[in-house]
Amino acid sequence: MLSKTPKKMSNSSNRLAVSSAYSAVNYLPATLKTNKSGWLIEYYVENPQTQELARKRIKLQPLLNRYSTKGEAKKHINNIIVALNMKLSTGWNPYFQGEESRYYTPLLDVLEEYKEEVTKEHRKSTANSYVSFAKIFGEWIAKVSPNIYCSMVSHSMIVQFMDYIQRERDGRSGDISARTYNNYIKNGSAFFTWMIDKCYCKENHFQKIKSKKVTENVDGYPAGA
């Protein structure tokens, strides 16, 4: 008799299962289960955004309908389970497949791609500005979160980056000018717009950063220019 579907695992249970029985991998192998809807294959794999195990299911009713007996169907299903577990054991993860797979590309890799593309597609002065931003942003990311995926960058992280730019970069003793600050927002927004177009992320967090007011001095030139 087939076993019943297990109860939903808590976050702490997920971590314990991985650390104890499967310490070297980030999945729990596929098994055959049954529920009210019929037979299904169930396995757990790490969600790269939450870094916790998430349950995945494959419904088998369409396959069952192709066989005259459950015994014949089960032989086919067992072959599927063996093949699936082989893939899982070699590091395969369904989160890195399909339409949303680019969301889990390392941000540092994407920054390198961005620098190459803007260098080819923009005039030198514009490209230099974009590349300079990408280099500085990449250096900061390498310090605070070198393995972060594109889709995991948050608004809070961009706020921290802009704080770093304004007060800390290169041991600066004073704040940068409003115009320079705004240029970082502009270049950062251009980068995130490019990432959205390339399906690396969904949100442009730089668009949520408020620009600073550029005041003018008595000669009509922007202060701090």
C-alpha positions as a printed Julia matrix, in Angstrom:
225×3 Matrix{Float64}:
  0.0    0.0     0.0
  1.31   3.4    -0.97
  2.22   5.75    1.86
  0.21   8.85    2.6
  1.41  12.32    1.67
  3.6   13.71    4.49
  2.53  16.69    6.49
  3.93  20.05    5.4
  7.46  20.45    6.69
  8.3   23.49    8.79
 11.31  25.64    8.01
 13.21  24.19   10.95
 12.29  20.64    9.88
 13.52  21.34    6.37
 16.89  22.53    7.66
 17.18  19.54   10.0
 16.39  17.08    7.21
 19.1   18.51    5.03
 21.72  18.77    7.79
 21.17  15.23    9.04
 20.33  12.8     6.24
 21.42  14.85    3.23
 24.16  17.13    4.49
 26.07  17.09    1.19
 23.13  18.02   -1.06
 20.24  20.44   -1.17
 17.31  18.16   -1.94
 15.23  15.26   -0.65
 14.8   12.48   -3.23
 11.67  11.81   -5.26
  9.2    9.21   -4.04
  5.78   7.94   -5.13
  2.88   9.32   -3.08
 -0.9    9.25   -3.15
 -3.54  11.78   -2.19
 -7.2   12.41   -2.98
 -6.28  13.36   -6.54
 -4.39  10.12   -7.16
 -0.76   9.17   -7.63
  2.03  11.71   -7.79
  5.81  12.0    -7.55
  7.0   14.23   -4.74
 10.44  15.63   -3.95
 11.98  18.57   -2.12
 14.57  20.92   -3.56
 16.19  24.13   -2.35
 14.52  27.35   -3.38
 17.49  29.62   -4.16
 15.64  32.74   -3.0
 14.65  31.44    0.45
 17.5   28.89    0.71
 14.99  26.45    2.21
 13.53  23.22    0.89
 10.39  23.55   -1.21
  8.08  20.71   -2.16
  7.67  19.84   -5.83
  5.03  17.51   -7.23
  4.44  15.77  -10.56
  0.87  14.61  -11.17
  0.68  11.13  -12.69
 -2.97  10.71  -13.66
 -2.38  11.4   -17.38
  0.33   8.72  -17.38
 -1.85   6.23  -15.5
 -4.56   6.58  -18.13
 -2.16   5.22  -20.74
 -1.79   1.84  -19.01
 -4.25  -1.0   -18.61
 -2.92  -2.02  -15.19
 -1.42  -0.14  -12.25
  1.47  -2.6   -12.21
  2.57  -1.56  -15.7
  2.15   2.11  -14.81
  4.2    1.71  -11.64
  7.14   0.25  -13.61
  7.17   3.38  -15.78
  6.83   5.65  -12.73
  9.72   3.93  -10.96
 11.9    4.6   -14.01
 10.91   8.28  -13.86
 11.79   8.44  -10.16
 15.19   6.83  -10.71
 15.99   9.26  -13.55
 14.77  12.25  -11.53
 16.86  11.3    -8.51
 19.9   10.89  -10.73
 19.39  14.45  -12.0
 18.93  15.78   -8.46
 22.09  14.02   -7.29
 24.14  15.83   -9.95
 22.9   19.27   -8.86
 19.9   19.77  -11.15
 17.37  22.24   -9.76
 14.04  23.09  -11.46
 14.31  26.68  -10.22
 17.18  27.17  -12.66
 15.08  26.02  -15.61
 12.38  27.66  -17.7
 11.27  31.26  -18.03
 12.45  32.45  -14.61
 15.85  30.75  -14.64
 17.67  34.05  -15.28
 16.43  35.41  -11.95
 18.96  33.09  -10.29
 22.0   34.32  -12.21
 24.76  35.7    -9.94
 24.64  39.5    -9.99
 28.42  39.82  -10.4
 28.26  37.75  -13.6
 25.48  39.95  -14.96
 27.46  43.11  -14.2
 30.29  41.78  -16.36
 27.85  41.07  -19.18
 26.4   44.56  -18.81
 29.82  46.23  -19.07
 30.63  44.32  -22.25
 27.3   45.16  -23.86
 27.21  48.89  -23.08
 30.8   49.22  -24.31
 29.73  47.83  -27.68
 26.38  49.61  -28.0
 26.97  53.15  -26.68
 29.25  56.0   -27.57
 32.42  56.17  -25.52
 31.41  58.88  -23.04
 28.09  57.19  -22.23
 29.65  53.72  -22.06
 32.38  54.97  -19.74
 29.76  56.34  -17.35
 27.8   53.07  -17.32
 30.95  50.96  -16.95
 32.24  53.14  -14.11
 28.98  52.67  -12.21
 28.97  48.9   -12.85
 32.55  48.61  -11.58
 31.84  50.53   -8.37
 28.55  48.71   -7.76
 30.25  45.36   -8.42
 33.06  46.11   -5.97
 30.51  46.94   -3.29
 28.44  43.81   -4.01
 31.61  41.69   -3.84
 32.16  42.96   -0.31
 28.64  42.72    1.11
 27.06  39.78   -0.76
 29.28  38.23   -3.45
 26.99  35.26   -4.21
 23.71  37.13   -4.45
 21.33  36.39   -7.34
 19.87  39.22   -9.43
 16.34  38.66   -8.15
 17.45  38.8    -4.5
 18.63  42.42   -4.61
 16.29  44.44   -2.4
 15.36  48.09   -2.08
 17.08  48.13    1.31
 20.31  46.96   -0.28
 20.22  49.78   -2.84
 19.6   52.3    -0.04
 22.7   50.96    1.71
 24.69  51.26   -1.5
 23.68  54.88   -1.97
 24.6   55.61    1.66
 28.0   54.07    0.94
 28.4   56.19   -2.19
 27.49  59.38   -0.38
 29.58  59.01    2.76
 32.04  56.14    2.73
 33.51  55.39   -0.67
 37.27  55.96   -1.01
 37.48  57.27    2.56
 35.73  60.48    1.56
 35.54  62.94    4.46
 32.47  64.77    3.2
 29.3   64.06    1.24
 29.39  64.02   -2.55
 27.53  66.7    -4.52
 23.83  66.38   -5.23
 24.51  66.13   -8.95
 27.0   63.27   -8.49
 24.55  61.49   -6.19
 21.8   61.87   -8.78
 24.08  60.52  -11.51
 24.53  57.32   -9.5
 20.76  56.98   -9.33
 20.49  57.57  -13.07
 23.18  55.02  -13.94
 21.83  52.51  -11.43
 18.35  52.87  -12.87
 19.75  52.32  -16.38
 21.41  49.1   -15.22
 18.26  47.75  -13.59
 16.16  48.69  -16.62
 18.61  46.68  -18.71
 18.31  43.73  -16.28
 14.52  43.83  -16.52
 14.7   43.83  -20.31
 17.04  40.82  -20.12
 14.72  39.0   -17.66
 17.26  39.05  -14.83
 14.93  40.8   -12.37
 11.44  42.3   -12.07
 11.95  45.56  -10.17
 14.04  48.68  -10.63
 14.93  49.6    -7.06
 16.88  52.7    -8.1
 13.63  54.27   -9.28
 12.53  54.32   -5.65
 15.55  56.38   -4.57
 14.71  60.07   -4.29
 17.01  62.44   -6.15
 18.61  65.34   -4.31
 17.81  68.93   -5.15
 20.59  70.61   -7.09
 20.83  74.2    -5.9
 22.43  76.99   -7.92
 24.95  79.54   -6.73
 24.83  83.23   -7.52
 26.56  82.72  -10.89
 23.88  80.35  -12.05
 25.98  77.18  -11.89
 24.93  74.1    -9.9
 26.46  74.08   -6.46
 29.02  71.33   -5.99
 29.51  70.88   -9.76
